Amino acid sequence: MKGKEKKDKKNLRQGYTTGSNATAATKAALTTLITGEKQEEVTIYLPVGKFATFQMDNIEMTTDTVKAGTVKDAGDDPDATHGALIESTVSWCEKPGITLDGGIGVGRITKEGLPLPVGDAAINPVPQRMIRGVVEEILEEYKITTGVKVVISVPDGEKIAEKTLNGRLGIIGGISILGTRGIVMPFSTAAYKASIVQAINVAKASNCDHLVITTGGRSEQYGIKQYPSLPEEAFIEMGDFVGFTLKQCKRQGIKKISMVGMMGKFSKVAQGVMMVHSKSAPVDFDFIAKVAEEVGAKGELLNEVRQANTASQVGNMMAEHGYPQFFEKLCEYCCSSSLKEAGGGVEVETSLYTLKGEFLGKAMKS
């Protein structure tokens, strides 16, 4: 049983991608179909350059079809697909070669901008290569030339997909079969950044030239209310990766970027900090006091600002003392820092909200 104590990031356990699980299930199913012997355990070679062994949770056999399933272990990563059953149904096919498709719980592509054509099953290119590669190896080993059909399914995939951004990206009906390395790195920065890039790609392919980037789900909801005319593709959760997201938007030719967030993280952006994780940089209360002074705050109030515990607390102080222009000034600093980070050539708007969704102020610069 796992303890509740916080784990050292260096000791976090790696897991395996849905692509790796689908490949292992395919190997087990095809080998069982050929030999007639249930393959309860299989080993595959991962793109990252190492072998991994998977246990099959179930194997169902008929005369000309075998379905094998393995439960995904995402390690210590809080992955939505952790514990999901990934199944592969393999059968002989009159059509030569390998036919690969998605079944129940694997989404379908409905929007441009993803690395797969519209209409295809959401099985990404690397998992496709892994699955086809293992099928080719087995067919060659047993000297079989018959066509093979492989259908990947995830019984709970549609329900799991509700916890992801698949719907917004245009992946409907289930999850994606993903993975470029074969392993899941716990709390992976690379994975989060990749999801941001993919979301911007989809937005661009949907002809969005105005994006709303937010630090999380709550601020995104405030953004959706503020910009009701924008399509869902225009809203992107950037998390703590403000600078990365701004640069990606600029690179993709986005004309207007609206940032929506709250005092804590945006007070960091205002001072030029573009990675706003709580551990990345402390809030600079001297800087916030300087902003407060610029809008007329004086004396004891400035001392209270400098000695505050949180940026939200400062926000409350300024609102109570009647300085609404403080929030506009802070937003101006956010815009200036963001424009500098992006390298100019784009219009940036910043909107500040309280945790409860009360609008505090906004500013725009280009």
Secondary structure, DSSP 8 states (H G I E B T S, - for coil): ---SS---GGG---EE-HHHHHHHHHHHHHHHHHHSS--SEEEEE-TTS-EEEEE-SEEEE-SSEEEEEEE---TTS--TTTT-EEEEEEEEESSSSEEEEE-TEE-EE-STTSSS-TTSBSB-HHHHHHHHHHHHHHHHHTT--SEEEEEEE-TTHHHHHTTSSHHHHTEESEE-B--SSSEE-TT-HHHHHHHHHHHHHHHHHTT--EEEEESSHHHHHHHHHH-TTS-GGGEEE-TTBHHHHHHHHHHTT-SEEEEEEEHHHHHHHHTT--B--TTT----HHHHHHHHHHTT--HHHHHHHHT-S-HHHHHHHHHHTT-THHHHHHHHHHHHHHHHHHTSSSEEEEEEE-TT--EEEEEEE-
